[in-house]
Amino acid sequence: MEQLGSDEAAIPPLRHALALQPSLPKAHFLLGKAYRQIGHLDLAEREMKIFEEMQAGSPDEVYATIDPGRRPCEREPTGSSPETL
């Protein structure tokens, strides 16, 4: 969805996919992203909320959807540094 106009073009196929199978978290994420890019913030928020609810309790899945190239073990540790260990 990097090219101009492709965000809007992505919406109908994503909506169709979700009509066939509403339990596709990545489709909700991508639809929310597309809506946000074209300025439909209320629809974007709704789709992102659905995505987050589907991913609740599974942060590794959230990372995999948002940044597929990043493995869960590569996340930055919080609250610790080599100096405090």
Secondary structure, 3 states (H helix, E strand, C coil): CCCCCHHHHHHHHHHHHHHHCCCCHHHHHHHHHHHHHCCCHHHHHHHHHHHHHHHCCCHHHHHHHHCCCCCHHHCCCCCCCCCCC
